[in-house]
Amino acid sequence: MLDDTVQMVCGGGGGLGEETAVAMAEHGATVVVNDLGVDVSGEGSDAQPAQETVDRIEAAGGEAMAHFGDVADCSYTEELVADTVDEYGAVHGVINFAGILRDSMVFTMDEDEWDAVVDVHLKGHFSLVRAVSAHWRERYKAEGGFDRQRALTCVSSGVAAGNPGQANYSAAKAGILGLMRTAARELHQYDVRVNALWPTALTRMTEDLPAMAGADEETMGPQLVPGAPVFLASEGAEDVTGVTVAIAGGNLAIVSDPERERTLSKDLGEGGAWTAAGIDERWDELAEGFETTRMSPGY
Ligand SMILES: NC(=O)c1ccc[n+]([C@@H]2O[C@H](COP(=O)([O-])OP(=O)(O)OC[C@H]3O[C@@H](n4cnc5c(N)ncnc54)[C@H](O)[C@@H]3O)[C@@H](O)[C@H]2O)c1
């Protein structure tokens, strides 16, 4: 499904990124594997994880190149795109799995915990989409672009229900959805498709989460996820853009965008704007049947 394409997998040194990089190579892609080799909290740095994914791909007969660096650094991602194009002549797809966690309740979270997580996830996605889309746009103007140009971002359940203890992570992931939807609309004119993947799997990032208690490799392992990113990078997803696709074990889903659930309209000519008292009077009418208390049991 990915023959003759060059796919860049960021955060490809472990977990979902590693499995996706290997699957993309199995589907015929040449893969560029980026990773900074940090621990779950973003500490340390090591070129080895990206190289080990490349070794795995090469051992199976595939072609790959390791690229060590921080996706949140805009000059690094420019270099990553330039080196990929120098080496292989093209970039057909980019997917970003680079991520860290620094959990804390919002009232105890310090500024560094906020900045580090928002930086890697949200700025990391911006940095990559910016670098690769600038290249695609230039190429499109010069020679009509490549036959396929796909950017896939990575989000999580935090954007839907919120995850207590992960205000930084949930905010970054929600921001990535805004970036993805905007980039999809901006880049369609250059034949670029931009989507979001919402995976759920057992990795070092999730193994201690209460929601994963009892999950096992067979039913929730990271090897169950790559079908979705491979499909979204393939010819079959040509008409998919601005969409969030979730995959968790055997479940595949399309996720809705935020929408107005219900609306009360008033004639501004008769009585002017909605006042607080006017809203109070009609709140029950607006909210009838709608769950207006959002909370997690135990908090
Ligand atoms: N595992 C899940 O259930 C799940 C659920 C929802 C979303 N996600 C998202 O999927 C992505 C991958 O998660 P995972 O579970 O495979 O985690 P993981 O910790 O196994 O992998 C993350 C990888 O990103 C790399 N990385 C971190 N910061 C980097 C940076 N600045 N530049 C380059 N590489 C960097 C790490 O070294 C690591 O190899 C993350 O964005 C995560 O938020 C995972």
The ligand as an ORCA input file, in Angstrom:
! r2SCAN-3c Opt
* xyz 0 1
  N      -0.233      4.619     24.000
  C      -1.462      5.116     23.964
  O      -2.480      4.500     24.366
  C      -1.693      6.488     23.418
  C      -2.984      7.014     23.520
  C      -3.244      8.256     22.992
  C      -2.223      8.958     22.369
  N      -0.970      8.441     22.315
  C       0.056      9.235     21.683
  O       0.817      8.439     20.800
  C       2.146      8.957     20.728
  C       3.138      7.817     20.983
  O       2.911      7.331     22.302
  P       3.512      5.954     22.835
  O       2.474      5.390     23.718
  O       4.059      5.156     21.697
  O       4.693      6.499     23.755
  P       6.255      6.114     23.869
  O       6.751      6.807     25.073
  O       6.426      4.643     23.773
  O       6.898      6.761     22.551
  C       7.135      8.139     22.406
  C       8.429      8.318     21.641
  O       8.616      9.721     21.398
  C       9.990     10.030     21.561
  N      10.109     11.466     21.841
  C       9.710     12.137     22.957
  N       9.972     13.454     22.831
  C      10.533     13.633     21.611
  C      10.983     14.770     20.893
  N      10.932     16.007     21.435
  N      11.472     14.598     19.644
  C      11.533     13.360     19.086
  N      11.137     12.236     19.735
  C      10.626     12.376     20.969
  C      10.423      9.154     22.725
  O      11.825      9.014     22.787
  C       9.675      7.851     22.415
  O      10.446      6.980     21.617
  C       2.200     10.113     21.728
  O       1.936     11.331     21.072
  C       1.056      9.806     22.657
  O       0.571     10.975     23.272
  C      -0.679      7.221     22.829
*
